Amino acid sequence: MVFRLDLGTVIARFAVRRVTVFRVPAQMVYSLAVQLLAGTETLATIATHWLGRFQHALGTRDAFTLENLFHRDCHWRDVLALTWHIQTLSGAHAIAGDLIEASGRVRPMGFRIDPDRTAPRHVTRAGTKCIEAIFRFETAEGHGSGVLRLIDDGEDTHRAWTLLTALDELKGHEERVGHLRPSGQSYSREFGGPNWSDLRKSAAQYAERDPAVLVVGGGQAGLSLAARLGQLQVDTLIVDRWPRIGDNWRRRYAALTLHNQVHVNHLPYMPFPPNWPVYMPKDKLANWFEAYVEAMELNYWTGTEFEGGSYNAEAERWTVTLRRPDGSEREMHPRHVVLATGVSGIPHIPELPTLGNFGGSVLHSSQYEDGETMKVKSAIVVGTGNSAHDIAQDLYAAGAKVTLVQRSPTLIVNCDPSAQLVYGLYSEGPPLEDCDLITASIPLALARKTHVLATEHAKNLDKPLLDRLQRKGFRLSDGDDGTGWQFLYLTRGGGYYFNVGCSDLVAEGKIGLAQFADIEAFVAEGARLRSGETLRADLVVLATGWKGQEELVRKLFGQEVASRVGPIWGFGDGQELRNMFTRTAQPGLWFIAGSFAQSRIYSKYLALQIKACEAGLLQ
Ligand SMILES: Cc1cc2nc3c(=O)[nH]c(=O)nc-3n(C[C@H](O)[C@H](O)[C@H](O)COP(=O)(O)OP(=O)(O)OC[C@H]3O[C@@H](n4cnc5c(N)ncnc54)[C@H](O)[C@@H]3O)c2cc1C
């Protein structure tokens, strides 16, 4: 084993040296080396060779060799490490050029397989077989990790299909975890002075200071980010309008359990206990949020509305207004404001001209509490996304006669197992940290292909249900270009339903179904259909979704800031979510949102950027 590795290294070094002098022969030498080793070399050796050649080409600014190291279909995703951006570049020529430019600036070095992480292995990603290797490296500014995917191009040469370079930590600003954890002695030496509890209370009061970072929203996105910033010693305050930590989950419908399995949903640093249920009930999660805030020593103001603010470019600070639970106002001047207010910002209420005729109550889904207390006899729920189905099922369970009104084709996927297929990686065996890095390493093109395959698989698994729904007149979708529910979420924040029973009720005719186009008009007693029939109701719920976060930015900071920042979430023509987890065109304004996994993964990178700004490394 040792011999093989050494032989491989020797040959690779020889190949690398040849590369700089005679370009084409070097490739031949490398092929020969690979042939010599074929059948005996380890995957680690193949990846190590590639990394050696890569590093040498970077160091010598050899664009030709660099380009040759990549497959013709290739992608490089950099998450801050080399460019200070979260960006994906495709095509060997463009990648080689940008890599050389970036490496001149940050001098990456020390590329090697990380012995402490999942060893290089054969995997199939997006339907393609490849070698996947996790490596580490450093730059002038920090330490990084990456994922390399190599495919055999048929000439006994392994070329890079995808490459991730991601920043892990900033030199001199490492997280205070593990062997760097605080000693705790400072609390015990001063017998007369304030103890840990006194210091915590006064830190969270912000009586005579302002935080460097104000995080608006204390859901999983806000908590994850604040926890990360805390380890980087950035003074951070979370504000949330709800009276109790966890209310963003607690106040959702009674039967809610999370849609993803527990092992995908951990918050940073503090995984859920191993005896927790696979699908977590919302109140258990809400209470965990409280425990998390306590354990991670997060500063969190409940019952506090963020009312907006303005940015002083000269002072590089915000002036923001917070409405406290007693109605008083507090002005603050943080350097950074992070909106962690969820993908769904302001309710979208469509213009339904005849709805004014309706004699019963009309609610947006965000105003709906629960069917049991509402004592509704019959209801119309407009919409067929997650909220619409959940509300319809809740009303049905409370004894109401319910009709779902479908406006557009909707993707239906059984929660278990079909909706879990896209999280297969997290069940492959590597530890959470490696799964997160691998997730971050998947460029958009591969993600789309992966999701097309998963959607096809899910459709086959769910066929009996989908056929029954279609027979009832339900119009099905499989997402944009067949990319499924995850891309509907990433581009529109909705348009799908994870079936936890409501689709079965629709298929069985226990919950009614009407098409919006079949409604002639709303009338006092309900909705009159073109067939002449009237759907009677005493409640209409508009489960019609949410406006984009741009609207929220406009409301909180004004049109100028909203125009400067532009669209938020979705990909547009690019390969990254717009304005998420990264610097925006408005200095000091940041966004974080998404699933537990997204919050866990990207809170790290967002925190590193804010820390870099605070340390003067980044503008
Ligand atoms: C039934 C169901 C199951 C789900 N299962 C999963 C799952 O298994 N895994 C998963 O990853 N996701 C799941 N989700 C999606 C998940 O709910 C959302 O992804 C999540 O709530 C988003 O978290 P967030 O922190 O971005 O925003 P939110 O949880 O929406 O939190 C935003 C917070 O911001 C606060 N806020 C907003 N504006 C202001 C303001 N101006 N001032 C003060 N506070 C403000 C709000 O009060 C709120 O508490 C599920 C959703 C539902 C409905």
The ligand as an SDF file (V2000), in Angstrom:
LIG
                    3D

 53 58  0  0  0  0  0  0  0  0999 V2000
  -45.4490   20.9360    7.4340 C   0  0  0  0  0  0  0  0  0  0  0  0
  -44.0930   21.4400    7.1560 C   0  0  0  0  0  0  0  0  0  0  0  0
  -43.0170   20.5700    7.2590 C   0  0  0  0  0  0  0  0  0  0  0  0
  -41.7400   21.0110    6.9680 C   0  0  0  0  0  0  0  0  0  0  0  0
  -40.7070   20.1430    7.0790 N   0  0  0  0  0  0  0  0  0  0  0  0
  -39.4520   20.5600    6.8350 C   0  0  0  0  0  0  0  0  0  0  0  0
  -38.3520   19.6800    7.0180 C   0  0  0  0  0  0  0  0  0  0  0  0
  -38.4880   18.5320    7.3990 O   0  0  0  0  0  0  0  0  0  0  0  0
  -37.1180   20.1400    6.7510 N   0  0  0  0  0  0  0  0  0  0  0  0
  -36.9100   21.4170    6.3340 C   0  0  0  0  0  0  0  0  0  0  0  0
  -35.7740   21.7920    6.1160 O   0  0  0  0  0  0  0  0  0  0  0  0
  -37.9430   22.2770    6.1500 N   0  0  0  0  0  0  0  0  0  0  0  0
  -39.1970   21.8760    6.3970 C   0  0  0  0  0  0  0  0  0  0  0  0
  -40.2380   22.7310    6.2230 N   0  0  0  0  0  0  0  0  0  0  0  0
  -39.9790   24.0620    5.6700 C   0  0  0  0  0  0  0  0  0  0  0  0
  -39.6790   25.0130    6.8320 C   0  0  0  0  0  0  0  0  0  0  0  0
  -40.7750   25.3580    7.5040 O   0  0  0  0  0  0  0  0  0  0  0  0
  -39.1850   26.3000    6.3950 C   0  0  0  0  0  0  0  0  0  0  0  0
  -38.1450   25.9510    5.5840 O   0  0  0  0  0  0  0  0  0  0  0  0
  -38.6900   27.0900    7.5890 C   0  0  0  0  0  0  0  0  0  0  0  0
  -39.6710   27.5150    8.4240 O   0  0  0  0  0  0  0  0  0  0  0  0
  -37.8600   28.2250    7.1140 C   0  0  0  0  0  0  0  0  0  0  0  0
  -37.0940   28.6440    8.1850 O   0  0  0  0  0  0  0  0  0  0  0  0
  -36.5590   30.1060    8.2520 P   0  0  0  0  0  0  0  0  0  0  0  0
  -35.7340   30.2280    9.4850 O   0  0  0  0  0  0  0  0  0  0  0  0
  -35.9250   30.4690    6.9570 O   0  0  0  0  0  0  0  0  0  0  0  0
  -37.8790   30.9870    8.3450 O   0  0  0  0  0  0  0  0  0  0  0  0
  -39.1130   30.9350    9.3440 P   0  0  0  0  0  0  0  0  0  0  0  0
  -39.2050   29.6730   10.0900 O   0  0  0  0  0  0  0  0  0  0  0  0
  -40.2810   31.3770    8.5240 O   0  0  0  0  0  0  0  0  0  0  0  0
  -38.7330   32.0450   10.3940 O   0  0  0  0  0  0  0  0  0  0  0  0
  -38.7550   33.3990   10.0650 C   0  0  0  0  0  0  0  0  0  0  0  0
  -38.9900   34.1700   11.3440 C   0  0  0  0  0  0  0  0  0  0  0  0
  -38.8560   35.5510   11.0310 O   0  0  0  0  0  0  0  0  0  0  0  0
  -39.7360   36.2660   11.8600 C   0  0  0  0  0  0  0  0  0  0  0  0
  -39.9580   37.5780   11.2470 N   0  0  0  0  0  0  0  0  0  0  0  0
  -40.3160   37.8340    9.9800 C   0  0  0  0  0  0  0  0  0  0  0  0
  -40.3890   39.1690    9.7670 N   0  0  0  0  0  0  0  0  0  0  0  0
  -40.0590   39.7580   10.9360 C   0  0  0  0  0  0  0  0  0  0  0  0
  -39.9330   41.1130   11.3470 C   0  0  0  0  0  0  0  0  0  0  0  0
  -40.1480   42.1450   10.5210 N   0  0  0  0  0  0  0  0  0  0  0  0
  -39.5810   41.3700   12.6350 N   0  0  0  0  0  0  0  0  0  0  0  0
  -39.3430   40.3440   13.4990 C   0  0  0  0  0  0  0  0  0  0  0  0
  -39.4450   39.0450   13.1430 N   0  0  0  0  0  0  0  0  0  0  0  0
  -39.7950   38.7520   11.8840 C   0  0  0  0  0  0  0  0  0  0  0  0
  -40.9640   35.3860   11.9450 C   0  0  0  0  0  0  0  0  0  0  0  0
  -41.6910   35.6610   13.1170 O   0  0  0  0  0  0  0  0  0  0  0  0
  -40.3540   33.9850   11.9540 C   0  0  0  0  0  0  0  0  0  0  0  0
  -40.2360   33.4640   13.2390 O   0  0  0  0  0  0  0  0  0  0  0  0
  -41.5330   22.3400    6.5430 C   0  0  0  0  0  0  0  0  0  0  0  0
  -42.6210   23.2210    6.4790 C   0  0  0  0  0  0  0  0  0  0  0  0
  -43.8800   22.7870    6.7930 C   0  0  0  0  0  0  0  0  0  0  0  0
  -45.0110   23.7410    6.7290 C   0  0  0  0  0  0  0  0  0  0  0  0
  1  2  1  0
  2  3  1  0
  2 52  2  0
  3  4  2  0
  4  5  1  0
  4 50  1  0
  5  6  2  0
  6  7  1  0
  6 13  1  0
  7  8  2  0
  7  9  1  0
  9 10  1  0
 10 11  2  0
 10 12  1  0
 12 13  2  0
 13 14  1  0
 14 15  1  0
 14 50  1  0
 15 16  1  0
 16 17  1  0
 16 18  1  0
 18 19  1  0
 18 20  1  0
 20 21  1  0
 20 22  1  0
 22 23  1  0
 23 24  1  0
 24 25  2  0
 24 26  1  0
 24 27  1  0
 27 28  1  0
 28 29  2  0
 28 30  1  0
 28 31  1  0
 31 32  1  0
 32 33  1  0
 33 34  1  0
 33 48  1  0
 34 35  1  0
 35 36  1  0
 35 46  1  0
 36 37  1  0
 36 45  1  0
 37 38  2  0
 38 39  1  0
 39 40  1  0
 39 45  2  0
 40 41  1  0
 40 42  2  0
 42 43  1  0
 43 44  2  0
 44 45  1  0
 46 47  1  0
 46 48  1  0
 48 49  1  0
 50 51  2  0
 51 52  1  0
 52 53  1  0
M  END
$$$$
